[in-house]
Amino acid sequence: MEYKLPWGSTHPGLLVYLVDLSGSMAWDDKIKRVSNIIWNVLDCLIAPCQDMGVYKERFHLEIVGYNQYTYELFSGGVNKVLDAIDATESNQQFIDIEKEGKAQGLTHMAMAYEKAAEIIRKWIKEQTAKNIPIPAPVVINITDGYPEEVGVPEADSRNKALRAARELLNISVPDGRVLLFNIHIDGEAGSEPELMFPDSRPTDNKKGFLFDASTELNDIFVTRAQRAGLPAKPNSHFMVSNLTDAGLLTKLIVFGSSVSGLTKPNGRCEVPIP
């Protein structure tokens, strides 16, 4: 599992964003801020896909919203992403927060992980049938809370979500297993200490869940994170908690989205980190 196959037009990568649409995401304009950030991140990811004025299909994007249900917020390749960016340029809202992206209900995170697994298995089947090499898929979960389901005790909700996360993490292609990055955002600066890429399991059960549900970074990814100015070290897990800074959130999502690398025309793997 060396994760050496970068995204390219002959072997595009699969990127899945899971976006929490529970009711608390409506507070402090969190879902609006996340939507703006996704718009900016995709602008960064598109740039390396240009080759002599033509945009190559170097990755496929799926955006899934979730609360008690899952919602397909976006599905398509690079050129469809470009069309969506052009259509939203006036307000930088990639997610329609008044329709499919409306925040309501609870955080059924197990369902979100299960949906990501379904998308990835379908992608692997389709690409394998075409004899196309498959870079390890990347899943980024953006949430302001923790697993919570109607009528289910908190611990049971977390255990259910952890089982779903582990099933997702166990999906593999020759390039490596699925990479799962959990990003927990918070509405109030200073409410709790920020935690980023921990190398040991937090004692707090909620943060411990995020740690257990996230990919452990190998040496390649630790080095790439450090080059991007991020505090990763051996045994770090692909998670952050209580993040409040929008600029840092953008940087983390760009890094997580492009950790496998996008192949530029000169053969280098490079995505600008804000």
Backbone as CSV, one residue per row, in Angstrom:
resi,resn,N_x,N_y,N_z,CA_x,CA_y,CA_z,C_x,C_y,C_z
1,MET,0.835,-1.189,0.000,0.000,0.000,0.000,0.880,1.252,0.000
2,GLU,1.420,1.601,-1.147,2.405,2.676,-1.188,1.837,4.015,-1.641
3,TYR,0.624,4.046,-2.162,-0.017,5.295,-2.575,0.880,6.091,-3.530
4,LYS,1.287,5.430,-4.602,2.200,6.080,-5.551,1.534,6.477,-6.862
5,LEU,0.256,6.108,-7.053,-0.408,6.414,-8.320,-1.134,7.749,-8.203
6,PRO,-0.604,8.805,-8.843,-1.245,10.116,-8.743,-2.472,10.199,-9.648
7,TRP,-3.285,11.199,-9.437,-4.431,11.423,-10.310,-3.941,11.903,-11.672
8,GLY,-4.503,11.365,-12.720,-4.151,11.788,-14.069,-5.290,11.480,-15.020
9,SER,-5.212,12.015,-16.234,-6.306,11.854,-17.196,-6.491,10.398,-17.629
10,THR,-5.437,9.589,-17.559,-5.578,8.175,-17.915,-5.933,7.312,-16.701
11,HIS,-5.875,7.893,-15.510,-6.234,7.180,-14.281,-6.725,8.208,-13.248
12,PRO,-7.924,8.751,-13.474,-8.440,9.800,-12.595,-8.681,9.316,-11.170
13,GLY,-8.561,10.254,-10.253,-8.831,9.954,-8.856,-10.298,10.163,-8.528
14,LEU,-10.717,9.606,-7.397,-12.073,9.798,-6.898,-11.995,10.541,-5.575
15,LEU,-12.716,11.651,-5.496,-12.748,12.493,-4.313,-14.193,12.595,-3.838
16,VAL,-14.432,12.241,-2.577,-15.782,12.286,-2.004,-15.783,13.224,-0.807
17,TYR,-16.623,14.250,-0.863,-16.845,15.127,0.289,-18.147,14.718,0.961
18,LEU,-18.099,14.497,2.259,-19.290,14.285,3.075,-19.517,15.562,3.880
19,VAL,-20.672,16.196,3.691,-20.945,17.490,4.327,-22.112,17.344,5.298
20,ASP,-21.843,17.592,6.554,-22.850,17.543,7.612,-23.928,18.595,7.340
21,LEU,-25.182,18.158,7.259,-26.309,19.078,7.069,-27.262,19.017,8.263
22,SER,-26.737,18.677,9.437,-27.578,18.672,10.630,-27.964,20.103,11.000
23,GLY,-28.959,20.234,11.867,-29.495,21.548,12.189,-28.475,22.538,12.722
24,SER,-27.487,22.057,13.471,-26.493,22.965,14.051,-25.606,23.621,13.000
25,MET,-25.549,23.042,11.796,-24.749,23.648,10.729,-25.366,24.961,10.228
26,ALA,-26.615,25.215,10.606,-27.248,26.490,10.244,-26.802,27.614,11.170
27,TRP,-26.298,27.268,12.351,-25.864,28.283,13.307,-24.586,28.956,12.812
28,ASP,-24.501,30.244,13.060,-23.294,31.019,12.708,-22.899,30.870,11.237
29,ASP,-23.880,30.581,10.378,-23.622,30.459,8.932,-22.579,29.401,8.604
30,LYS,-22.508,28.342,9.415,-21.463,27.335,9.186,-21.581,26.672,7.809
31,ILE,-22.806,26.284,7.427,-22.946,25.603,6.142,-22.617,26.563,4.995
32,LYS,-22.944,27.834,5.161,-22.606,28.819,4.126,-21.094,28.966,4.009
33,ARG,-20.402,28.988,5.158,-18.943,29.120,5.139,-18.291,27.881,4.520
34,VAL,-18.807,26.700,4.855,-18.278,25.473,4.266,-18.488,25.474,2.760
35,SER,-19.661,25.930,2.321,-19.944,26.001,0.888,-18.962,26.923,0.183
36,ASN,-18.697,28.087,0.765,-17.719,29.023,0.190,-16.333,28.397,0.102
37,ILE,-15.951,27.696,1.164,-14.618,27.089,1.218,-14.486,26.000,0.155
38,ILE,-15.522,25.175,-0.014,-15.477,24.141,-1.052,-15.307,24.780,-2.422
39,TRP,-15.995,25.872,-2.660,-15.876,26.614,-3.924,-14.408,27.014,-4.149
40,ASN,-13.776,27.561,-3.107,-12.376,27.998,-3.221,-11.425,26.815,-3.385
41,VAL,-11.684,25.722,-2.662,-10.836,24.536,-2.764,-10.867,23.969,-4.178
42,LEU,-12.064,23.864,-4.740,-12.186,23.303,-6.087,-11.486,24.174,-7.113
43,ASP,-11.483,25.476,-6.893,-10.755,26.381,-7.774,-9.264,26.032,-7.764
44,CYS,-8.747,25.680,-6.580,-7.337,25.273,-6.476,-7.095,23.939,-7.176
45,LEU,-8.021,23.000,-7.020,-7.826,21.667,-7.573,-7.928,21.641,-9.091
46,ILE,-8.695,22.583,-9.637,-8.897,22.624,-11.086,-7.629,23.061,-11.818
47,ALA,-6.870,23.975,-11.209,-5.715,24.574,-11.895,-4.736,23.539,-12.463
48,PRO,-4.345,22.505,-11.704,-3.387,21.525,-12.261,-3.981,20.627,-13.342
49,CYS,-5.279,20.734,-13.563,-5.921,19.893,-14.579,-5.875,20.535,-15.967
50,GLN,-5.330,21.750,-16.037,-5.258,22.440,-17.330,-3.974,22.059,-18.053
51,ASP,-4.124,21.712,-19.318,-2.987,21.319,-20.151,-3.151,21.980,-21.514
52,MET,-2.316,22.994,-21.774,-2.361,23.714,-23.051,-3.764,24.263,-23.340
53,GLY,-4.369,24.842,-22.304,-5.672,25.466,-22.462,-6.851,24.514,-22.409
54,VAL,-6.575,23.217,-22.272,-7.644,22.214,-22.212,-7.657,21.597,-20.811
55,TYR,-8.844,21.464,-20.249,-8.957,20.851,-18.928,-9.142,19.348,-19.053
56,LYS,-8.251,18.621,-18.406,-8.262,17.162,-18.450,-9.065,16.599,-17.271
57,GLU,-9.711,15.473,-17.510,-10.519,14.837,-16.465,-9.619,14.037,-15.527
58,ARG,-8.965,14.740,-14.619,-7.990,14.098,-13.740,-8.571,13.655,-12.393
59,PHE,-9.815,14.052,-12.127,-10.479,13.517,-10.936,-11.982,13.600,-11.111
60,HIS,-12.669,12.785,-10.344,-14.132,12.774,-10.313,-14.556,13.155,-8.901
61,LEU,-15.531,14.040,-8.789,-15.955,14.569,-7.496,-17.376,14.138,-7.168
62,GLU,-17.558,13.708,-5.935,-18.893,13.451,-5.396,-19.030,14.252,-4.096
63,ILE,-20.108,15.019,-3.977,-20.401,15.725,-2.731,-21.724,15.190,-2.198
64,VAL,-21.687,14.660,-0.981,-22.864,14.065,-0.352,-23.179,14.843,0.924
65,GLY,-24.396,15.351,1.021,-24.858,15.955,2.259,-25.553,14.898,3.103
66,TYR,-25.540,15.091,4.426,-26.197,14.082,5.259,-26.748,14.688,6.548
67,ASN,-27.874,14.180,6.964,-28.447,14.349,8.294,-29.143,13.025,8.611
68,GLN,-30.510,13.002,8.653,-31.179,11.703,8.747,-31.213,10.986,7.399
69,TYR,-30.871,11.728,6.344,-30.869,11.203,4.986,-29.540,11.590,4.333
70,THR,-29.289,11.048,3.152,-28.146,11.507,2.366,-28.671,12.181,1.103
71,TYR,-27.921,13.171,0.624,-28.321,13.957,-0.532,-27.146,14.066,-1.495
72,GLU,-27.391,13.806,-2.773,-26.357,14.004,-3.778,-26.333,15.488,-4.130
73,LEU,-25.313,16.196,-3.645,-25.198,17.627,-3.887,-24.435,17.929,-5.169
74,PHE,-23.545,16.997,-5.553,-22.792,17.166,-6.800,-22.199,15.829,-7.207
75,SER,-22.148,15.594,-8.520,-21.501,14.401,-9.047,-20.993,14.713,-10.443
76,GLY,-19.683,14.593,-10.657,-19.160,14.847,-11.986,-17.664,15.014,-12.019
77,GLY,-17.145,15.133,-13.230,-15.719,15.299,-13.447,-15.293,16.752,-13.494
78,VAL,-14.065,16.971,-13.951,-13.445,18.289,-13.913,-14.248,19.332,-14.689
79,ASN,-14.681,18.985,-15.881,-15.393,19.979,-16.691,-16.763,20.309,-16.111
80,LYS,-17.393,19.353,-15.463,-18.650,19.647,-14.792,-18.412,20.526,-13.570
81,VAL,-17.298,20.304,-12.881,-16.922,21.179,-11.768,-16.719,22.603,-12.268
82,LEU,-16.021,22.735,-13.402,-15.812,24.062,-13.997,-17.139,24.757,-14.289
83,ASP,-18.080,24.034,-14.866,-19.393,24.605,-15.169,-20.090,25.062,-13.897
84,ALA,-19.982,24.263,-12.838,-20.626,24.609,-11.571,-19.978,25.835,-10.940
85,ILE,-18.641,25.928,-11.042,-17.947,27.102,-10.512,-18.375,28.354,-11.272
86,ASP,-18.457,28.247,-12.597,-18.896,29.391,-13.409,-20.310,29.813,-13.033
87,ALA,-21.167,28.851,-12.760,-22.562,29.152,-12.449,-22.721,29.790,-11.077
88,THR,-21.753,29.570,-10.191,-21.871,30.101,-8.829,-20.910,31.254,-8.563
89,GLU,-20.258,31.758,-9.606,-19.202,32.755,-9.410,-19.697,34.020,-8.719
90,SER,-20.957,34.370,-8.907,-21.460,35.616,-8.338,-21.552,35.576,-6.821
91,ASN,-21.781,34.377,-6.244,-21.938,34.323,-4.785,-21.031,33.299,-4.109
92,GLN,-20.249,32.576,-4.885,-19.309,31.579,-4.364,-19.998,30.519,-3.508
93,GLN,-21.257,30.220,-3.797,-21.995,29.191,-3.072,-22.069,27.926,-3.918
94,PHE,-21.196,26.978,-3.626,-21.183,25.743,-4.405,-22.338,24.826,-3.998
95,ILE,-22.766,24.904,-2.736,-23.884,24.122,-2.235,-25.091,25.043,-2.100
96,ASP,-26.231,24.640,-2.644,-27.447,25.443,-2.542,-28.032,25.247,-1.149
97,ILE,-27.727,26.174,-0.242,-28.114,26.004,1.159,-29.600,26.243,1.396
98,GLU,-30.313,26.693,0.372,-31.753,26.883,0.514,-32.529,25.665,0.014
99,LYS,-31.866,24.742,-0.647,-32.551,23.570,-1.199,-31.918,22.299,-0.641
100,GLU,-31.170,21.566,-1.477,-30.586,20.303,-1.036,-29.623,20.485,0.132
101,GLY,-28.996,21.666,0.214,-28.012,21.884,1.263,-28.565,22.501,2.530
102,LYS,-29.879,22.491,2.700,-30.475,23.093,3.893,-30.132,22.284,5.138
103,ALA,-29.688,22.959,6.194,-29.272,22.281,7.425,-30.474,22.013,8.320
104,GLN,-30.645,20.751,8.698,-31.754,20.372,9.560,-31.518,18.957,10.088
105,GLY,-32.125,18.626,11.217,-32.049,17.261,11.736,-30.754,16.943,12.475
106,LEU,-30.469,15.646,12.582,-29.334,15.151,13.360,-28.209,14.639,12.460
107,THR,-27.115,14.216,13.095,-25.886,13.848,12.376,-25.759,12.339,12.265
108,HIS,-26.420,11.745,11.287,-26.353,10.295,11.081,-25.080,9.964,10.291
109,MET,-23.955,9.975,10.990,-22.657,9.851,10.318,-22.419,8.460,9.752
110,ALA,-22.964,7.430,10.405,-22.808,6.073,9.882,-23.375,5.988,8.472
111,MET,-24.522,6.618,8.264,-25.164,6.613,6.957,-24.279,7.294,5.912
112,ALA,-23.603,8.363,6.317,-22.716,9.074,5.390,-21.539,8.199,4.976
113,TYR,-20.915,7.542,5.941,-19.798,6.641,5.620,-20.264,5.499,4.718
114,GLU,-21.452,4.974,4.992,-21.992,3.889,4.166,-22.238,4.361,2.733
115,LYS,-22.721,5.590,2.582,-22.948,6.147,1.246,-21.626,6.308,0.511
116,ALA,-20.593,6.788,1.214,-19.271,6.920,0.590,-18.756,5.569,0.127
117,ALA,-18.940,4.541,0.952,-18.497,3.194,0.585,-19.231,2.709,-0.665
118,GLU,-20.521,3.003,-0.743,-21.309,2.614,-1.927,-20.780,3.293,-3.185
119,ILE,-20.502,4.578,-3.091,-19.978,5.337,-4.230,-18.628,4.772,-4.669
120,ILE,-17.768,4.484,-3.702,-16.418,4.015,-4.013,-16.445,2.621,-4.635
121,ARG,-17.255,1.750,-4.088,-17.339,0.399,-4.665,-17.838,0.452,-6.104
122,LYS,-18.800,1.313,-6.373,-19.312,1.468,-7.741,-18.214,1.996,-8.660
123,TRP,-17.452,2.988,-8.192,-16.350,3.569,-8.964,-15.295,2.507,-9.281
124,ILE,-14.926,1.727,-8.280,-13.921,0.684,-8.487,-14.405,-0.326,-9.517
125,LYS,-15.654,-0.721,-9.421,-16.214,-1.679,-10.372,-16.177,-1.133,-11.796
126,GLU,-16.587,0.133,-11.965,-16.622,0.743,-13.293,-15.220,0.896,-13.878
127,GLN,-14.269,1.381,-13.074,-12.911,1.591,-13.567,-12.208,0.270,-13.850
128,THR,-12.458,-0.722,-13.026,-11.864,-2.047,-13.239,-12.366,-2.654,-14.543
129,ALA,-13.673,-2.465,-14.822,-14.247,-2.998,-16.066,-13.611,-2.355,-17.295
130,LYS,-13.130,-1.123,-17.148,-12.479,-0.408,-18.246,-10.967,-0.637,-18.263
131,ASN,-10.485,-1.437,-17.297,-9.051,-1.717,-17.167,-8.256,-0.437,-16.901
132,ILE,-8.825,0.457,-16.081,-8.185,1.729,-15.742,-7.567,1.618,-14.348
133,PRO,-6.276,1.920,-14.177,-5.668,1.925,-12.843,-6.400,2.913,-11.934
134,ILE,-6.474,2.587,-10.653,-7.286,3.371,-9.724,-6.428,3.905,-8.579
135,PRO,-6.223,5.231,-8.509,-5.584,5.795,-7.319,-6.470,5.566,-6.091
136,ALA,-5.870,5.469,-4.928,-6.654,5.262,-3.709,-7.675,6.386,-3.545
137,PRO,-8.972,6.064,-3.418,-9.989,7.108,-3.256,-9.796,7.899,-1.960
138,VAL,-10.241,9.153,-1.987,-10.117,10.054,-0.841,-11.508,10.477,-0.388
139,VAL,-11.768,10.379,0.916,-13.043,10.820,1.498,-12.741,11.865,2.560
140,ILE,-13.421,13.001,2.477,-13.261,14.064,3.478,-14.621,14.357,4.093
141,ASN,-14.719,14.119,5.383,-15.951,14.344,6.134,-15.834,15.657,6.906
142,ILE,-16.754,16.595,6.639,-16.739,17.912,7.287,-17.981,18.018,8.165
143,THR,-17.784,18.158,9.469,-18.898,18.144,10.412,-18.646,19.112,11.562
144,ASP,-19.734,19.584,12.175,-19.577,20.412,13.369,-19.958,19.628,14.626
145,GLY,-20.214,18.326,14.458,-20.649,17.534,15.602,-20.070,16.140,15.587
146,TYR,-20.797,15.229,16.201,-20.395,13.842,16.319,-21.605,12.972,16.000
147,PRO,-21.431,11.680,15.793,-22.570,10.838,15.432,-23.720,10.967,16.433
148,GLU,-24.908,11.181,15.885,-26.091,11.373,16.716,-27.311,10.932,15.909
149,GLU,-28.070,9.987,16.455,-29.233,9.473,15.746,-30.467,9.528,16.633
150,VAL,-31.608,9.646,16.005,-32.874,9.744,16.722,-33.121,8.474,17.525
151,GLY,-33.348,8.635,18.837,-33.701,7.508,19.684,-32.593,6.527,19.968
152,VAL,-31.344,6.901,19.649,-30.203,6.000,19.850,-29.241,6.640,20.856
153,PRO,-28.803,5.908,21.888,-27.834,6.469,22.836,-26.565,6.940,22.124
154,GLU,-25.957,7.983,22.681,-24.782,8.592,22.045,-23.679,7.576,21.784
155,ALA,-23.387,6.735,22.764,-22.305,5.748,22.603,-22.635,4.762,21.480
156,ASP,-23.894,4.367,21.374,-24.290,3.437,20.318,-24.170,4.079,18.941
157,SER,-24.522,5.367,18.853,-24.386,6.091,17.583,-22.926,6.153,17.156
158,ARG,-22.031,6.418,18.110,-20.604,6.475,17.802,-20.095,5.117,17.366
159,ASN,-20.491,4.055,18.064,-20.027,2.706,17.705,-20.512,2.306,16.319
160,LYS,-21.754,2.659,16.009,-22.305,2.348,14.683,-21.523,3.081,13.601
161,ALA,-21.236,4.369,13.851,-20.473,5.159,12.880,-19.054,4.633,12.737
162,LEU,-18.459,4.195,13.849,-17.089,3.667,13.793,-17.035,2.381,12.977
163,ARG,-18.028,1.525,13.126,-18.065,0.304,12.310,-18.156,0.655,10.827
164,ALA,-18.996,1.643,10.500,-19.135,2.059,9.095,-17.842,2.674,8.580
165,ALA,-17.162,3.463,9.427,-15.896,4.083,9.025,-14.839,3.017,8.760
166,ARG,-14.793,2.004,9.617,-13.785,0.948,9.441,-14.050,0.127,8.191
167,GLU,-15.320,-0.107,7.873,-15.636,-0.798,6.619,-15.193,0.033,5.425
168,LEU,-15.378,1.340,5.532,-14.932,2.248,4.470,-13.418,2.218,4.339
169,LEU,-12.725,2.268,5.468,-11.258,2.264,5.464,-10.671,0.955,4.947
170,ASN,-11.437,-0.103,5.011,-10.951,-1.404,4.555,-11.116,-1.627,3.057
171,ILE,-11.809,-0.711,2.374,-11.913,-0.816,0.921,-10.554,-0.461,0.327
172,SER,-10.058,-1.287,-0.565,-8.725,-1.037,-1.102,-8.656,-1.298,-2.595
173,VAL,-7.688,-0.677,-3.221,-7.295,-0.911,-4.603,-5.798,-1.198,-4.554
174,PRO,-5.184,-1.656,-5.652,-3.743,-1.942,-5.599,-2.899,-0.770,-5.105
175,ASP,-3.360,0.464,-5.338,-2.599,1.635,-4.906,-2.668,1.855,-3.399
176,GLY,-3.709,1.356,-2.739,-3.839,1.553,-1.302,-5.281,1.567,-0.847
177,ARG,-5.469,1.611,0.446,-6.811,1.668,1.015,-7.389,3.083,0.890
178,VAL,-8.694,3.155,1.070,-9.373,4.453,1.087,-8.744,5.340,2.156
179,LEU,-8.562,6.618,1.812,-8.060,7.611,2.753,-9.254,8.390,3.308
180,LEU,-9.421,8.389,4.619,-10.554,9.058,5.268,-10.043,10.144,6.205
181,PHE,-10.445,11.381,5.916,-10.033,12.559,6.677,-11.280,13.139,7.338
182,ASN,-11.310,13.169,8.666,-12.434,13.742,9.406,-12.070,15.125,9.926
183,ILE,-12.855,16.107,9.519,-12.629,17.499,9.930,-13.806,17.958,10.772
184,HIS,-13.555,18.214,12.040,-14.589,18.710,12.945,-14.394,20.217,13.108
185,ILE,-15.415,20.981,12.724,-15.352,22.434,12.860,-16.213,22.855,14.038
186,ASP,-15.897,24.025,14.601,-16.616,24.515,15.767,-17.083,25.931,15.500
187,GLY,-18.203,26.315,16.092,-18.765,27.628,15.817,-18.164,28.768,16.599
188,GLU,-17.509,28.485,17.708,-17.034,29.554,18.582,-15.535,29.409,18.836
189,ALA,-14.799,30.461,18.494,-13.355,30.446,18.730,-13.067,30.319,20.221
190,GLY,-12.131,29.454,20.562,-11.716,29.317,21.950,-12.626,28.467,22.808
191,SER,-13.664,27.825,22.218,-14.592,27.034,23.023,-13.905,25.792,23.597
192,GLU,-13.059,25.168,22.800,-12.262,24.016,23.236,-10.926,24.065,22.519
193,PRO,-9.894,23.445,23.079,-8.591,23.451,22.393,-8.676,22.788,21.024
194,GLU,-7.971,23.360,20.073,-7.906,22.783,18.734,-6.977,21.577,18.748
195,LEU,-7.348,20.565,18.003,-6.536,19.356,17.908,-6.325,19.047,16.435
196,MET,-5.063,18.873,16.033,-4.770,18.668,14.624,-3.746,17.546,14.441
197,PHE,-4.094,16.548,13.629,-3.221,15.427,13.302,-2.587,14.799,14.552
198,PRO,-3.380,14.391,15.546,-2.795,13.798,16.762,-2.102,12.473,16.448
199,ASP,-1.043,12.171,17.212,-0.318,10.917,17.005,-0.619,9.896,18.093
200,SER,-1.531,10.238,19.007,-2.003,9.277,20.006,-3.491,9.527,20.235
201,ARG,-4.198,8.519,20.667,-5.651,8.615,20.796,-6.033,9.546,21.938
202,PRO,-6.867,10.554,21.661,-7.338,11.435,22.735,-8.174,10.653,23.748
203,THR,-8.143,11.096,24.987,-8.924,10.414,26.032,-10.402,10.770,25.947
204,ASP,-10.723,11.948,25.415,-12.117,12.338,25.221,-12.772,11.389,24.210
205,ASN,-13.943,10.842,24.564,-14.580,9.839,23.715,-14.930,10.367,22.330
206,LYS,-15.361,11.613,22.243,-15.757,12.158,20.945,-14.543,12.346,20.043
207,LYS,-13.501,12.942,20.583,-12.276,13.108,19.794,-11.633,11.749,19.525
208,GLY,-11.763,10.852,20.479,-11.249,9.501,20.277,-11.942,8.810,19.115
209,PHE,-13.242,9.084,18.958,-13.965,8.531,17.812,-13.372,9.027,16.502
210,LEU,-13.139,10.332,16.399,-12.575,10.897,15.169,-11.215,10.273,14.862
211,PHE,-10.417,10.065,15.908,-9.100,9.449,15.746,-9.250,8.033,15.190
212,ASP,-10.126,7.249,15.800,-10.316,5.859,15.382,-10.911,5.751,13.988
213,ALA,-11.692,6.751,13.588,-12.399,6.713,12.308,-11.587,7.304,11.161
214,SER,-10.342,7.673,11.410,-9.528,8.355,10.401,-8.296,7.533,10.027
215,THR,-7.815,7.760,8.811,-6.615,7.092,8.312,-5.384,7.497,9.115
216,GLU,-4.529,6.529,9.407,-3.218,6.838,9.978,-2.276,7.210,8.834
217,LEU,-1.621,8.349,8.949,-0.756,8.826,7.876,0.530,7.998,7.815
218,ASN,0.864,7.549,6.612,2.140,6.862,6.460,3.258,7.902,6.257
219,ASP,4.483,7.438,6.091,5.617,8.362,5.996,5.486,9.321,4.816
220,ILE,4.934,8.821,3.700,4.763,9.677,2.514,3.867,10.856,2.835
221,PHE,2.716,10.581,3.485,1.754,11.635,3.757,2.222,12.563,4.869
222,VAL,2.956,12.024,5.829,3.532,12.877,6.878,4.467,13.902,6.242
223,THR,5.321,13.436,5.329,6.255,14.340,4.652,5.501,15.393,3.845
224,ARG,4.477,14.981,3.116,3.706,15.934,2.317,2.999,16.952,3.199
225,ALA,2.488,16.512,4.337,1.826,17.433,5.269,2.824,18.442,5.827
226,GLN,3.993,17.971,6.207,5.010,18.864,6.754,5.460,19.888,5.722
227,ARG,5.567,19.473,4.458,5.936,20.410,3.399,4.868,21.480,3.209
228,ALA,3.615,21.123,3.535,2.512,22.077,3.432,2.366,22.918,4.696
229,GLY,3.298,22.734,5.644,3.262,23.516,6.871,2.260,23.015,7.890
230,LEU,1.904,21.727,7.805,0.926,21.142,8.723,1.646,20.253,9.740
231,PRO,1.161,20.202,10.982,1.905,19.561,12.080,1.736,18.046,12.161
232,ALA,1.975,17.347,11.071,1.878,15.886,11.084,3.204,15.279,11.534
233,LYS,3.123,14.102,12.103,4.310,13.363,12.547,3.997,11.873,12.480
234,PRO,4.976,11.001,12.657,4.688,9.568,12.604,3.541,9.196,13.541
235,ASN,2.672,8.325,13.065,1.489,7.848,13.791,0.341,8.858,13.843
236,SER,0.496,10.013,13.193,-0.606,10.975,13.149,-1.795,10.381,12.414
237,HIS,-2.982,10.767,12.860,-4.198,10.377,12.161,-4.757,11.576,11.415
238,PHE,-5.472,11.268,10.332,-5.979,12.241,9.377,-7.246,12.889,9.949
239,MET,-7.106,13.686,11.024,-8.257,14.316,11.673,-7.865,15.639,12.314
240,VAL,-8.849,16.521,12.420,-8.709,17.741,13.204,-10.007,17.927,13.977
241,SER,-9.929,18.638,15.098,-11.108,18.874,15.915,-11.120,20.307,16.425
242,ASN,-12.332,20.880,16.524,-12.557,22.239,17.038,-11.841,23.300,16.205
243,LEU,-11.852,23.111,14.905,-11.215,24.070,13.999,-12.134,25.271,13.807
244,THR,-11.585,26.479,13.921,-12.395,27.689,13.769,-11.924,28.593,12.639
245,ASP,-10.663,28.487,12.233,-10.099,29.399,11.247,-10.438,28.953,9.829
246,ALA,-11.145,29.807,9.071,-11.590,29.457,7.712,-10.405,29.247,6.771
247,GLY,-9.359,30.068,6.916,-8.189,29.927,6.059,-7.494,28.604,6.277
248,LEU,-7.372,28.201,7.542,-6.739,26.918,7.846,-7.625,25.763,7.366
249,LEU,-8.945,25.916,7.491,-9.851,24.883,6.993,-9.676,24.693,5.487
250,THR,-9.574,25.794,4.765,-9.351,25.719,3.317,-8.051,24.980,3.020
251,LYS,-6.999,25.338,3.739,-5.691,24.705,3.536,-5.754,23.207,3.799
252,LEU,-6.457,22.816,4.858,-6.553,21.403,5.207,-7.346,20.619,4.166
253,ILE,-8.430,21.212,3.668,-9.236,20.493,2.671,-8.471,20.370,1.359
254,VAL,-7.740,21.425,0.980,-6.916,21.333,-0.231,-5.881,20.228,-0.063
255,PHE,-5.227,20.203,1.092,-4.223,19.166,1.324,-4.848,17.776,1.294
256,GLY,-5.945,17.603,2.025,-6.591,16.303,2.066,-7.089,15.861,0.707
257,SER,-7.620,16.818,-0.066,-8.160,16.493,-1.384,-7.070,16.071,-2.354
258,SER,-5.893,16.638,-2.198,-4.828,16.427,-3.181,-3.671,15.592,-2.628
259,VAL,-3.899,14.918,-1.485,-2.808,14.195,-0.849,-2.236,13.117,-1.772
260,SER,-3.081,12.560,-2.664,-2.584,11.573,-3.626,-1.839,12.225,-4.778
261,GLY,-2.058,13.510,-5.009,-1.346,14.238,-6.054,-2.110,14.313,-7.353
262,LEU,-2.032,15.463,-7.998,-2.568,15.653,-9.340,-1.396,15.749,-10.304
263,THR,-1.450,14.974,-11.392,-0.355,14.964,-12.350,-0.442,16.162,-13.281
264,LYS,0.580,16.999,-13.259,0.669,18.123,-14.179,1.307,17.653,-15.491
265,PRO,1.196,18.458,-16.552,1.775,18.057,-17.841,3.250,17.691,-17.776
266,ASN,3.992,18.306,-16.851,5.420,18.016,-16.757,5.710,16.774,-15.908
267,GLY,4.617,16.118,-15.463,4.791,14.895,-14.699,4.889,15.106,-13.199
268,ARG,4.969,16.372,-12.753,5.056,16.636,-11.325,3.662,16.613,-10.703
269,CYS,3.612,16.259,-9.424,2.358,16.286,-8.691,2.328,17.549,-7.858
270,GLU,1.419,18.427,-8.180,1.456,19.722,-7.509,0.076,20.358,-7.482
271,VAL,-0.377,20.721,-6.291,-1.594,21.500,-6.120,-1.251,22.652,-5.209
272,PRO,-1.608,23.884,-5.574,-1.287,25.012,-4.704,-1.980,24.924,-3.359
273,ILE,-1.250,25.077,-2.282,-1.817,25.095,-0.941,-2.000,26.550,-0.514
274,PRO,-3.227,26.974,-0.226,-3.471,28.387,0.118,-2.632,28.821,1.311
